[in-house]
């Protein structure tokens, strides 16, 4: 097919390509079919560059030389490094030809723009080639991973008499963050974990993507008391130098309302008791994950009665530079008081937005209540 496309070029264009040393190897590649996978894209962009180059000598209104920038950008998105270098050779030849025909058509500003665009395109192509993906497939993979992370954080359907709300807000409006939720329901038992990977935004998001799959596989596959130790062992094997991971693990009996909560360096869970109208801070505690080989947690047991609620959250909602953690928890509970009269479902997201407004950090909240 390449040979046919090359021979469709006008004789003058083919002779012109043969006369320019920079394009000799490109011309031979096309004839021999060396650019196998991306040859169609390369040929289309190269022909477009040739059309723009020759068209600029006829009518700048219909084919401005600056349009060559678009072919370079297209090459950066769709071609690998070898193909892009070949395309840049074609573009350079067209710039030389247009400048030879009329030096006024090519100015220093356009040359600088093409050079900068070429550097950016080469960077994009090199990154995609290292990932082993072509075109925009790398972006599609990231979007798919993000959507899976979001779906994994959705709570399973709860029986009548129970409701829940999960709110995740990433730092800087990023699609990726270090806070995530994994959950599983088996009959009358609900098991979930709220995990906080140190860091924020995209930096922590890459580790969160990997851990969400690993922790999600462990959840429900082990006895509840073995979940956090298993997560700790997994992190020990990773030997990460950057940061740490905290988590809170909840096992809830949806029939009786009895629950067990464990914490691994995570801010304490909080229970709202409808009978007294007060919020009670959990005493569950433990060491952050991945630090010590033998993880020991002190769990706490409780019960949710009709009207009660359990609040799990990450430190992004309560920590602030120069402020004590207890002060942040007190402020959170003060804001949470407004949830009671207006309903937990309506006010949960507003609570997160209020607490996260003054912080540039990932924030997450899980609220489970008994109606």
C-alpha positions in Angstrom: 0.0 0.0 0.0 2.9 2.4 0.8 4.4 1.8 -2.6 1.1 2.8 -4.3 0.7 5.9 -2.2 4.3 7.0 -3.0 3.8 6.5 -6.7 0.6 8.5 -6.5 2.7 11.6 -5.8 3.3 13.8 -8.7 6.6 13.1 -10.5 8.0 16.5 -9.5 7.3 15.8 -5.8 9.0 12.4 -6.1 12.0 13.9 -7.7 12.1 16.6 -5.1 12.1 14.0 -2.3 14.9 12.1 -3.9 17.1 15.3 -4.2 17.0 16.2 -0.5 19.4 14.1 1.5 17.4 14.3 4.7 14.5 12.6 3.0 16.4 9.9 1.2 16.0 7.3 4.0 12.4 8.3 4.6 11.7 7.7 0.9 13.4 4.3 1.1 11.5 3.4 4.3 8.2 4.1 2.5 9.2 2.0 -0.5 10.3 -0.9 1.6 7.4 -0.8 4.0 9.7 -0.4 7.1 7.1 1.7 9.0 4.7 -1.2 9.3 2.4 -0.5 12.3 2.0 3.3 11.9 2.7 3.6 8.2 -0.8 4.8 7.4 -0.7 7.6 10.0 2.8 8.6 9.0 1.9 8.7 5.3 -1.2 10.8 6.0 0.8 13.3 8.1 3.7 13.4 5.7 1.4 14.0 2.7 -0.4 16.7 4.7 3.0 18.4 5.4 3.9 18.2 1.7 0.5 19.6 0.7 0.9 22.5 3.2 4.5 23.2 2.0 3.7 23.3 -1.7 0.3 24.9 -1.1 2.0 27.8 0.9 3.9 28.7 -2.3 0.6 29.0 -4.2 -1.8 30.6 -1.6 -0.9 31.4 1.9 -4.6 32.0 2.6 -5.5 28.4 2.0 -2.3 26.7 3.2 -0.4 28.9 5.7 3.1 27.6 6.6 2.2 27.8 10.3 -0.2 24.8 9.7 2.9 22.6 9.7 2.8 22.9 13.5 -0.4 20.8 13.5 1.3 17.9 11.7 4.1 17.9 14.3 1.5 17.9 17.1 -0.3 15.0 15.4 2.9 13.1 15.1 3.7 13.6 18.7 0.3 12.1 19.7 0.1 9.3 17.1 3.6 8.2 16.1 6.5 6.5 17.8 9.9 8.2 18.0 11.2 6.7 14.8 8.2 7.7 12.8 8.1 11.1 14.4 11.7 11.8 13.5 10.9 10.9 9.9 8.0 13.2 10.0 10.1 16.0 11.4 12.5 15.5 8.5 9.6 16.0 6.0 8.4 19.1 7.9 12.0 20.5 7.9 12.2 19.9 4.2 9.0 21.8 3.6 10.2 24.7 5.7 13.4 24.8 3.7 11.4 24.7 0.4 9.0 27.4 1.5 11.8 29.6 2.7 13.7 29.0 -0.6 10.7 30.0 -2.6 10.0 33.1 -0.6 12.1 34.0 2.5 9.3 36.3 3.8 7.0 33.3 4.4 9.2 31.8 7.2 10.2 34.1 10.1 12.2 33.5 13.2 9.0 33.2 15.3 7.6 30.4 13.2 11.0 28.5 13.3 11.0 28.9 17.1 7.4 27.7 17.4 8.2 24.6 15.2 11.3 23.8 17.2 9.5 24.0 20.6 6.6 22.0 19.3 9.0 19.4 17.9 10.7 19.0 21.3 7.3 18.6 23.1 6.2 16.1 20.4 9.4 14.1 20.9 8.8 14.1 24.6 5.3 12.8 24.2 6.3 10.1 21.7 9.2 8.9 23.9 6.9 8.7 27.0 4.3 6.7 25.1 6.9 4.4 23.6 8.3 3.7 27.0 4.8 2.8 28.1 4.4 0.5 25.1 1.2 2.2 23.9 0.4 4.1 20.8 -1.7 7.2 20.2 -4.1 8.2 23.0 -4.3 4.7 24.4 -2.2 5.7 27.4 -4.8 8.3 28.4 -7.6 5.9 27.8 -5.9 3.4 30.2 -5.6 6.0 32.9 -9.3 7.0 32.5 -10.2 3.3 32.7 -8.2 2.9 35.9 -9.7 6.0 37.4 -13.2 4.7 36.7 -12.4 1.4 38.2 -11.1 3.1 41.3 -14.3 5.1 41.6 -16.5 2.0 41.0 -14.6 0.1 43.6 -15.3 2.8 46.1 -19.0 2.5 45.7 -20.8 0.9 48.6 -22.7 -2.3 47.9 -26.5 -2.3 48.2 -27.6 -2.2 51.8 -30.8 -3.8 53.1 -33.8 -1.9 54.3 -33.1 0.1 57.4 -29.5 1.1 56.4 -28.0 3.8 54.3 -24.6 5.1 53.5 -22.7 7.9 51.8 -19.1 8.0 50.4 -17.5 11.3 49.5 -14.0 11.5 47.9 -12.5 14.9 47.1 -9.0 14.9 45.5 -6.5 17.7 46.0 -6.4 20.4 43.3 -9.3 18.9 41.5 -7.3 15.9 40.3 -8.9 12.7 39.1 -6.5 10.7 41.1 -5.7 10.9 44.8 -4.3 8.9 47.7 -7.6 8.2 49.5 -9.8 5.3 48.5 -12.5 2.9 49.8 -12.9 -0.8 49.3 -15.9 -2.7 50.5 -17.7 -6.0 50.3 -21.0 -7.4 51.5 -21.7 -11.1 52.3 -25.1 -11.8 53.5 -25.7 -9.8 56.7 -22.0 -8.8 57.0 -20.6 -5.6 55.6 -16.8 -5.1 55.5 -15.0 -2.0 54.3 -11.7 -0.2 54.6 -10.9 3.5 54.2 -7.3 3.9 53.2 -5.1 7.0 53.1 -1.8 6.8 51.1 0.6 9.6 52.2 1.0 12.4 49.8 -1.7 14.0 47.7 -3.1 14.3 44.2 -1.5 12.4 41.3 1.7 11.6 43.3 -0.2 9.5 45.7 -2.7 8.4 43.1 -0.4 5.9 41.4 0.2 4.0 44.6 -3.5 4.2 45.5 -4.4 2.6 42.2 -2.1 -0.4 42.9 -3.1 -0.7 46.6 -6.9 -0.5 45.9 -6.7 -3.6 43.7 -4.5 -5.5 46.3 -6.6 -4.5 49.3 -9.8 -5.1 47.5 -8.7 -8.6 46.8 -7.8 -9.2 50.4 -11.1 -7.8 51.8 -13.6 -10.5 52.2 -11.1 -13.2 51.3 -9.6 -13.4 54.8 -10.9 -13.5 58.3 -11.7 -9.9 59.3 -9.0 -9.9 62.1 -6.4 -10.9 59.5 -7.1 -8.1 57.0 -4.9 -5.3 58.3 -2.0 -7.7 59.1 -2.2 -9.0 55.6 -2.2 -5.5 54.2 0.8 -4.7 56.3 2.7 -7.8 55.1 1.9 -6.8 51.5 3.3 -3.3 52.0 6.4 -4.7 53.7 7.2 -6.7 50.6 6.9 -3.6 48.4 9.8 -1.8 50.3 8.6 1.6 49.3 10.8 4.5 50.4 8.2 7.1 50.0 5.5 7.8 52.6 3.3 5.5 54.5 -0.3 4.2 54.5 -3.0 4.4 57.1 -6.3 2.6 57.1 -9.4 2.0 59.2 -11.2 -1.3 58.9 -14.9 -1.8 59.7 -16.9 -5.1 60.0 -20.6 -4.4 60.5 -23.4 -6.9 61.2 -26.4 -5.4 59.3 -28.8 -7.6 61.2 -27.9 -6.7 64.8 -26.0 -3.4 64.2 -22.9 -4.7 66.0 -19.6 -3.7 64.6 -15.9 -4.0 65.1 -13.5 -1.2 64.0 -9.7 -1.4 63.7 -7.3 1.4 63.0 -3.8 1.4 61.6 -2.5 4.9 62.3 -5.8 6.3 61.0 -7.9 9.2 62.6 -10.4 7.6 65.0 -13.9 6.7 63.8 -16.8 8.5 65.4 -20.2 7.2 66.3 -23.3 9.3 66.6 -25.7 8.1 69.3 -29.2 9.1 68.6 -30.4 8.4 72.1 -28.1 11.0 73.7 -27.6 13.2 70.6 -23.8 13.1 71.0 -20.8 12.0 69.0 -18.4 9.5 70.6 -14.8 9.1 69.4 -13.5 5.5 69.0 -10.6 4.3 71.0 -9.4 1.9 68.3 -5.7 2.4 67.5 -2.7 0.8 65.8 0.6 1.5 64.0 0.6 2.8 60.4 0.8 0.1 57.7 4.2 -1.0 56.3 6.4 0.3 59.1 6.7 -2.7 61.5 6.7 -6.4 60.4 4.3 -7.5 63.2 1.2 -5.3 63.2 -0.8 -5.2 66.3 -4.1 -3.2 66.5 -6.4 -2.5 69.4 -10.0 -3.0 68.0 -13.1 -1.5 69.4 -16.6 -3.0 69.3 -19.9 -1.2 69.4 -23.4 -1.3 68.1 -25.5 1.0 65.9 -29.1 1.3 66.9 -31.9 3.0 64.9 -30.9 6.6 64.3 -27.2 6.0 65.0 -24.4 6.7 62.5 -20.8 5.8 62.1 -18.4 8.3 60.6 -15.0 7.3 59.0 -12.7 10.0 57.5 -9.1 10.7 56.4 -6.7 13.2 58.0 -7.3 15.6 55.1 -10.5 16.7 56.9 -9.0 17.3 60.3 -5.3 18.0 60.0 -3.9 21.5 59.3 -0.4 23.0 59.7 0.1 24.4 63.2 -3.2 22.9 64.5 -3.7 20.0 66.9 -5.4 16.9 65.6 -7.9 16.9 68.4 -8.9 20.5 67.5 -9.5 19.4 63.9 -11.7 16.5 65.1 -13.7 18.9 67.4 -14.3 21.2 64.4 -15.4 18.2 62.3 -17.9 17.1 64.9 -19.1 20.6 65.3 -19.8 20.8 61.6 -21.3 17.3 61.7 -24.0 18.5 64.2 -25.7 20.1 61.2 -26.1 16.7 59.6 -28.6 15.5 62.1 -31.5 17.8 61.5 -31.1 18.0 57.7 -30.3 14.3 57.2 -27.0 12.5 56.7 -27.4 11.9 53.0 -28.0 15.5 52.2 -25.3 17.0 54.3 -22.4 14.6 53.9 -20.9 16.1 50.8 -21.5 19.6 52.1 -19.6 18.6 55.3 -16.6 17.5 53.2 -16.6 20.6 51.1 -16.7 22.8 54.2 -13.9 21.0 55.9 -11.7 20.7 52.8 -12.2 24.3 51.6 -9.2 25.6 53.5 -6.9 22.6 52.8 -5.1 21.5 49.7 -5.2 17.8 50.5 -7.1 14.6 49.5 -10.2 14.2 51.7 -12.5 11.2 52.1 -15.6 10.5 54.2 -17.7 7.3 54.7 -20.9 7.7 56.6 -23.1 4.7 57.5 -26.3 5.1 59.5 -29.3 3.1 60.6 -32.6 4.6 59.7 
